[in-house]
Amino acid sequence: MSNYDALRHFADSWGLVFMGVTFLTLIGWSLRPQAKALHDDAANLIFDKDHDNG
């Protein structure tokens, strides 16, 4: 088995699993209850007068 075939087999199996776990972790991290305040602040930042450029 050549290096290309070995790396291709690894990427097709464990690489996909790694990317799936990473994706689910990032989605879960952004949807955790403690992040609600951060998301609310980011959503309302455009209405904040302290950050107005004009």
N, C-alpha and C positions, 0 to 999 in steps of 0.2 A: 504494500500500500504506500503510495507516494505521500509526501507532506501535504500536497494540495488536497488529496482525497481525505486524509485524516482531519485536516482543518475544516473541510467542507462538511464532513460528518459531524464534527463537534459543533459547528455553527448551526447546522440544521436541527440538532437535538437540544443540547444544553444552552446554546446561544439563544434560542427561542424561549426556553424556560426562563433564563436570566432576564431577558427583555420583558417578558410577561410579569414576572415578579416585581421588577423595577417599576413598571407602569402601574401596577396595582398598589404598590407602596406609595408612589407619588400621589396617586388619586386619593388614597386613604389619608395621607398626611394633610392634603389640602382640605379634606372634608371633616377633619376631626373637630370636635366641639370647641376646643381651645382656640381654633383659628377663626372663629366667627367674628371676634372683635377686630382682628386684622383685616378681614375681608370687608367688614362694614366701614372701617376707616378708609380703605383704598377706594371703595365705591363712592364715598362721600367727599373725597379729597378735592374734586373739581369745584365743589360748592364752598370750600373753606376760604374765607377772606384773607387769612394769614399767608396763604400760598399764592395769592393773586399776583401776576406779573405786571399788570397794568395799573 
